[in-house]
Amino acid sequence: MRLVREKSLLLIVDLQAGLLPVLDGGEQAVREASWLGGVAEALDVPVWLTEQYPAGLGGSDPRLAFEGARCWEKTRFDAHGEPAFAAALARSGRDQVVLCGAEAHVCVLQTGLGLRAAGYEVFWLAEATVSRRREEASLARRRIERAGAWTVSADMAAYEWLERCDDARFRDVHRRFLKPRSPRPLRFFD
C-alpha cells in the first residue's frame, strides 16, 4: 500500500514533556516526528497531535508546534475513541494515517487499532514510535502489523508524498529536509 499525499494525515500521539524523559528513544522520536511534520507542512498534509491528560503530563514538545496543526486533548488511550476526534477525521476525507508517538504499546497501539477497526489505512512510523521499554514498542509494532497496518520510515513517507522529482515542491523539500537528514544516524524501533 502506497501513501498518497492527498489522502494522508500525520498523527503524532502524546509526545509530551512529562513523558519524554522516561522513553527509550524519546529524543529521536520527537526529532523524527518534527522532521516529518515539517515535510507534511510543506506538502499540505495535515498534522494532528494528541495530548493525554496534559494537566499531569504537560503539553506536546515545543518542536512539534506546526502552523496549522490541530491538537486534541484526550482522556481515552485510543484517540479515535474520542467522538470529536473521530468525527473530525471522518470529515477530513483523509483515510491514510501516518502514526507515531508514545507510548507505542498503549496510546499509539490503541489508536492504531481503533483506526483500523474504523477502516483507515494505518502506517506505523518506525523511528518515531517509542515506549519506556523497547520490548513493549516491538510487541506493539508486531501487533499493529497483524491488524493490517504497514510499518514505514519517515523517508518512505516523504518520498511517497512527493511522488516525483521534477517539480519545485521536490526541490524545496529536498533542500530543506531530505538532504540535511541523509547523514543523520537513526535507530529503528522494531
C-alpha positions in Angstrom: 0.0 0.0 0.0 1.5 3.4 -1.1 0.9 6.6 0.7 -0.8 9.4 -1.3 -0.3 13.0 -0.2 -3.9 14.0 -0.8 -5.3 11.1 1.3 -2.8 11.3 4.2 -2.7 12.8 7.6 0.2 12.7 10.1 -0.9 11.9 13.7 1.6 12.4 16.5 0.4 10.8 19.7 1.3 12.1 23.1 5.0 13.2 22.7 4.6 15.3 25.9 7.1 17.0 28.2 6.3 14.8 31.3 6.6 11.6 29.3 9.7 12.2 27.2 12.4 11.7 29.9 11.3 8.1 30.6 11.0 6.9 27.0 13.6 4.7 25.3 14.3 6.8 22.2 12.1 9.7 23.1 14.5 12.4 21.9 14.8 10.7 18.5 11.0 10.2 18.3 10.5 13.9 18.8 13.2 14.8 16.3 11.9 12.5 13.6 8.2 13.3 14.2 9.2 17.0 13.9 11.1 16.3 10.7 8.2 14.5 9.1 5.8 17.2 10.4 7.9 19.8 8.5 7.7 17.8 5.3 4.0 17.3 5.8 3.5 21.0 6.3 5.5 21.8 3.2 3.3 19.3 1.2 -0.1 20.4 2.7 -0.5 17.1 4.6 -2.5 17.8 7.8 -0.6 17.3 11.1 -2.6 16.4 14.2 -1.3 15.9 17.7 -2.9 14.4 20.7 -2.2 15.1 24.4 -3.1 12.6 27.1 -4.1 14.4 30.3 -1.9 17.5 29.7 -2.6 18.8 33.2 -0.5 15.9 34.5 1.9 15.1 31.6 2.4 18.6 30.2 1.9 19.7 26.7 3.5 18.5 23.5 7.2 19.1 23.0 7.6 22.6 21.5 9.4 21.2 18.5 6.1 19.8 17.4 4.4 23.2 17.1 3.4 23.3 13.4 1.5 26.1 11.8 -2.0 24.9 11.2 -1.6 21.7 13.3 -4.6 20.6 15.2 -4.1 19.4 18.8 -6.6 17.1 20.6 -6.7 16.7 24.3 -7.9 13.3 25.3 -8.6 11.0 28.2 -9.1 7.8 26.3 -6.0 5.9 25.3 -7.5 5.4 21.8 -7.7 8.9 20.2 -10.2 7.5 17.7 -12.4 6.6 20.7 -12.9 10.3 21.4 -16.1 11.2 19.5 -15.0 14.7 18.4 -11.7 13.3 17.0 -13.4 10.5 15.1 -16.0 12.9 13.6 -13.3 15.4 12.5 -11.2 12.7 11.0 -14.2 11.4 9.0 -14.9 14.9 7.8 -11.3 15.4 6.8 -11.6 13.0 3.9 -8.2 11.6 4.8 -8.2 7.8 5.1 -4.4 7.2 5.4 -2.9 7.9 8.8 0.8 8.0 9.4 1.0 7.2 13.1 3.8 7.8 15.7 4.4 8.8 19.2 4.2 7.4 22.7 3.7 5.1 24.3 3.8 2.6 21.5 2.2 -0.2 23.4 -0.6 2.0 25.0 -1.9 5.1 23.2 -0.3 4.6 19.8 -1.3 1.0 19.6 -4.9 1.5 20.8 -5.3 4.5 18.5 -4.0 2.4 15.6 -6.3 -0.5 16.4 -9.2 2.0 16.6 -8.3 3.5 13.3 -8.0 0.0 11.7 -11.4 -1.1 13.1 -12.9 2.1 11.6 -11.5 1.3 8.1 -8.5 3.6 8.0 -5.1 2.6 6.5 -2.5 2.9 9.2 1.2 3.5 8.6 3.4 2.9 11.8 6.4 5.3 11.7 9.2 3.0 12.8 11.8 5.6 14.0 9.3 7.8 16.0 7.1 5.3 17.9 8.5 4.5 21.3 7.8 3.2 24.8 9.6 3.2 28.2 10.7 -0.3 27.3 11.9 -1.1 23.8 10.5 -4.6 24.0 7.0 -3.2 24.5 7.3 -1.0 21.5 8.4 -4.0 19.5 5.4 -6.1 20.7 3.1 -3.2 19.7 4.6 -2.9 16.3 4.1 -6.6 15.6 0.6 -6.5 16.9 -0.5 -3.5 14.7 1.1 -5.1 11.7 -1.0 -8.2 12.3 -4.0 -5.9 12.4 -3.2 -4.7 8.9 -1.0 -1.7 9.4 2.1 -1.0 7.5 5.5 -0.1 9.0 7.2 2.8 7.3 10.2 5.1 7.8 9.9 8.9 7.6 11.9 8.8 4.3 9.4 6.3 2.8 6.5 8.6 3.8 8.3 11.8 2.5 9.2 10.3 -0.9 5.8 8.7 -1.4 4.1 12.0 -0.6 6.5 13.7 -3.1 5.9 11.1 -5.8 8.2 12.8 -8.3 11.5 14.7 -8.5 10.9 17.1 -11.4 8.9 19.9 -9.7 9.5 22.8 -7.3 8.0 21.1 -4.3 10.5 18.3 -4.6 13.4 20.7 -4.9 12.2 22.7 -1.8 11.6 19.6 0.4 14.9 18.1 -0.8 16.9 21.2 0.1 15.2 21.8 3.4 14.6 18.3 4.7 15.9 15.3 2.8 19.5 16.3 2.1 20.2 17.6 5.6 18.7 14.4 7.1 20.5 11.8 5.0 23.8 11.6 7.0 22.0 11.5 10.4 22.2 8.2 12.3 18.9 6.7 13.2 17.7 3.8 15.3 14.7 1.9 14.0 12.5 0.5 16.7 11.5 -3.0 15.8 
